[in-house]
Amino acid sequence: MTEAFPVPDVLRIATRKSPLALWQSEHVAERLRAAYPDMRVELVPLSTRGDEVLDRSLAAIGGKGLFLKELELAMERGDADCAVHSLKDVPMELEPGFALAAILARADAADAFVSSRYAGIDDLPRGAVVGTSSLRRQAQLRARRPDLQLRDLRGNVNTRLAKLDAGEYDAIVLACAGLQRLGFDDRIRSRLDAPAWLPAPAQGAIAIECRSDDFAAHGLFGALDDRDTRVRVEAERAMNRALHGSCHVPVAAFATLSGAQLHLQGLVGSAIDGRYVRADAHGDAGDAEALGQRVATALLAQGAAELIAGSADPDTGPFVS
Ligand SMILES: NCc1[nH]cc(CCC(=O)O)c1CC(=O)O
């Protein structure tokens, strides 16, 4: 096969070591092997600060890019050619010198209600204990059920399921995509989906990051890029960026595409008292960025900035992460 770019003999993918990260990186490796049968693809598993520090909030240990830093250093050293991430964990602004070379077709973007005893949020008894460390999930739970007790729940997907099974919580909320990838489909008691419940910006999408100056890599990964997903997550991330959001603020966004029509729904809530504001708008697929900014402006006009500031970690302020 003749390509417009050189296909290397070996390609090394930097990845975190959690079971979900390894699954996603192996998935990308398989897709690349299928596209370039003569190229050898290897994983370079690395430990990141975000994986190691489990006893403090992510915001408190310097949230932004916590899961990316070590992988980016490996690419800078030349120990890896790219890194694979859950796009929802990727900061709105990448470090200078890095770019997203491909965004894969999105999996199920919804959240999942997981419990051995209860079928859904509305079936939980008064005062039930629900585990999630996500401010976005806490805010939506508070809005719907102010009586629930929300408890912190950190660790990778397997760890969180084990904590649920140990009886520490009546229910937990996780992403459907992560559960499905790891073969835990049967743990999903109900899907929490739009419009009643919104996911994190870019939830369910896998991204490939590489050095911006690595033009060969950009060509190589283009084969895995999904245009519809890219347009949708561009709108969601533009909204989050305009709100100075990250995965540590209670911001939710979900875009859908029908033909050339993009529809974006956004929500900003309070993890403390359940107040929230919502907005949505339609726009052209070619103007995803502008649509994201428009929905962010509508949310700010309803008081979103105050809700975000009010949910901040008192030690670190709202915009550190
Ligand atoms: N923050 C952890 C994280 N990052 C991405 C996913 C799920 C997979 C995805 O969104 O593609 C998860 C687990 C979860 O939220 O349950």
Ligand as a Chemical Component Dictionary entry (heavy atoms), coordinates in Angstrom:
data_LIG
# 
_chem_comp.id                   LIG 
_chem_comp.type                 NON-POLYMER 
_chem_comp.pdbx_formal_charge   0 
_chem_comp.three_letter_code    LIG 
# 
loop_
_chem_comp_atom.comp_id 
_chem_comp_atom.atom_id 
_chem_comp_atom.alt_atom_id 
_chem_comp_atom.type_symbol 
_chem_comp_atom.charge 
_chem_comp_atom.model_Cartn_x 
_chem_comp_atom.model_Cartn_y 
_chem_comp_atom.model_Cartn_z 
_chem_comp_atom.pdbx_ordinal 
LIG N1  N1  N 0 -12.845 9.696 34.902 1  
LIG C1  C1  C 0 -12.714 8.290 34.660 2  
LIG C2  C2  C 0 -13.272 7.904 33.337 3  
LIG N2  N2  N 0 -12.825 8.446 32.197 4  
LIG C3  C3  C 0 -13.533 7.906 31.164 5  
LIG C4  C4  C 0 -14.427 6.996 31.680 6  
LIG C5  C5  C 0 -15.395 6.211 30.908 7  
LIG C6  C6  C 0 -15.082 6.000 29.458 8  
LIG C7  C7  C 0 -15.390 7.144 28.560 9  
LIG O1  O1  O 0 -16.014 8.157 28.924 10 
LIG O2  O2  O 0 -14.993 7.039 27.369 11 
LIG C8  C8  C 0 -14.248 6.965 33.078 12 
LIG C9  C9  C 0 -14.957 6.127 34.061 13 
LIG C10 C10 C 0 -16.308 6.632 34.486 14 
LIG O3  O3  O 0 -16.565 7.853 34.461 15 
LIG O4  O4  O 0 -17.136 5.798 34.876 16 
# 
loop_
_chem_comp_bond.comp_id 
_chem_comp_bond.atom_id_1 
_chem_comp_bond.atom_id_2 
_chem_comp_bond.value_order 
_chem_comp_bond.pdbx_ordinal 
LIG N1  C1  SING 1  
LIG C1  C2  SING 2  
LIG C2  N2  SING 3  
LIG C2  C8  DOUB 4  
LIG N2  C3  SING 5  
LIG C3  C4  DOUB 6  
LIG C4  C5  SING 7  
LIG C4  C8  SING 8  
LIG C5  C6  SING 9  
LIG C6  C7  SING 10 
LIG C7  O1  DOUB 11 
LIG C7  O2  SING 12 
LIG C8  C9  SING 13 
LIG C9  C10 SING 14 
LIG C10 O3  DOUB 15 
LIG C10 O4  SING 16 
# 
